[in-house]
């Protein structure tokens, strides 16, 4: 019998001083059996960094042709495609063709650096692609905050991120490996 996803209830309060976005989102997040707590928390963080009333978590790992997070316009155009981890060059190319803007949030330390070295020259033609890396220590610290029921506070200011759950605080500095050219 296939393992079922584990459901996480997340109350996510976002205070993004950089974008002047202040909202609380009540999320029901399904954690795929093969998903780590680290990836789950990076997914929630990516949601917070792009928070918008149209932003949605997708089926994620269980679907190959969907990103982890997307934002569609009211006319169903794919405005934002958010992928996590180290997608193949083919997946990056396809997603850049499907969405107005694509953001890849990668993590994993040396493995992520090797992936970027291998793929970066082939991404130069994509003006709608951003690649953002989180350090291994930061995502490892973030992973420790995971629980089935979470009240997360995410503050973003001057590109710096602070994630807090009760008395625990994790600071993250997203490193932009590739910026959009528009």
Residue pairs with C-beta under 8 A, 6 or more apart in sequence:
2 33
3 33
4 33
5 30
5 31
5 32
5 33
5 62
6 30
6 31
6 33
6 148
7 28
7 29
7 30
7 31
7 148
8 27
8 28
8 29
8 30
8 31
8 40
8 146
8 147
8 148
8 149
8 150
9 26
9 27
9 28
9 29
9 148
9 149
9 150
10 25
10 26
10 27
10 28
10 29
10 44
10 150
10 151
10 152
11 24
11 25
11 26
11 27
11 150
11 151
11 152
12 24
12 25
12 26
12 27
12 44
12 47
12 48
12 51
12 152
12 154
13 23
13 24
13 151
13 152
13 153
13 154
14 21
14 22
14 23
14 24
14 25
14 48
14 51
14 154
14 156
15 21
15 22
15 153
15 154
15 155
15 156
16 22
16 48
16 49
16 51
16 154
16 155
16 156
17 155
17 156
17 157
17 158
18 156
18 157
18 158
18 159
19 156
21 51
21 52
23 51
23 53
25 47
25 51
27 44
27 47
27 57
29 40
29 43
29 44
29 57
30 59
30 60
31 37
31 40
32 60
32 61
32 62
34 61
35 60
35 61
36 143
37 143
37 146
38 107
38 139
38 140
38 142
38 143
39 84
39 85
40 146
41 139
41 142
41 143
41 145
41 146
42 84
42 105
42 107
42 134
42 139
42 142
43 57
43 60
43 68
43 69
43 84
44 152
45 105
45 134
45 142
45 154
45 161
45 163
45 172
46 68
46 69
46 82
46 84
46 103
46 105
47 55
47 57
47 69
47 82
48 152
48 154
48 156
48 161
48 163
49 105
49 154
49 156
49 161
49 174
50 69
50 71
50 80
50 82
50 103
52 71
52 80
54 71
54 72
54 73
54 74
54 79
55 69
55 70
55 71
55 80
56 69
56 70
56 71
56 72
57 68
57 69
58 66
58 67
58 68
58 69
58 70
59 66
60 66
60 68
61 68
67 81
67 82
67 83
67 95
67 99
68 82
68 83
68 84
69 80
69 82
70 78
70 79
70 80
70 81
70 82
70 99
71 78
71 79
71 80
72 78
72 79
73 79
77 100
78 98
78 99
78 100
79 99
79 100
79 101
80 99
80 100
80 101
80 102
80 103
81 95
81 98
81 99
81 101
81 102
81 103
82 102
82 103
82 104
82 105
83 91
83 92
83 95
83 102
83 103
83 104
83 105
84 104
84 105
84 106
84 107
85 105
85 106
85 107
85 108
86 106
86 108
86 111
86 112
86 115
87 95
87 104
89 119
89 122
89 123
92 102
92 104
92 119
92 122
92 123
92 126
92 129
93 122
93 126
95 102
96 102
96 126
96 128
96 129
99 128
100 128
101 128
101 130
101 180
102 126
102 128
102 129
102 130
103 129
103 130
103 131
103 132
104 129
104 130
104 131
104 132
105 132
105 133
105 134
105 174
106 112
106 115
106 116
106 131
106 132
106 133
106 134
106 177
107 133
107 134
107 135
107 136
107 139
108 115
108 136
108 139
109 135
109 136
110 136
112 133
113 133
116 131
116 133
116 177
120 131
120 177
120 178
123 129
123 131
123 178
127 180
127 181
127 182
128 180
128 182
129 178
129 180
130 176
130 178
130 179
130 180
131 176
131 177
131 178
132 174
132 175
132 176
132 177
133 174
133 175
133 177
134 142
134 172
134 174
134 175
135 172
135 173
135 175
138 170
138 171
138 172
138 173
139 172
141 170
142 163
142 170
142 172
144 168
144 170
145 152
145 163
145 165
145 168
145 170
147 165
150 165
151 165
151 166
152 163
152 164
152 165
153 163
153 164
153 165
154 161
154 162
154 163
155 161
155 162
155 164
156 162
159 173
159 174
160 171
160 172
160 173
161 171
161 172
161 173
161 174
162 169
162 170
162 171
162 172
163 169
163 170
163 171
163 172
164 170
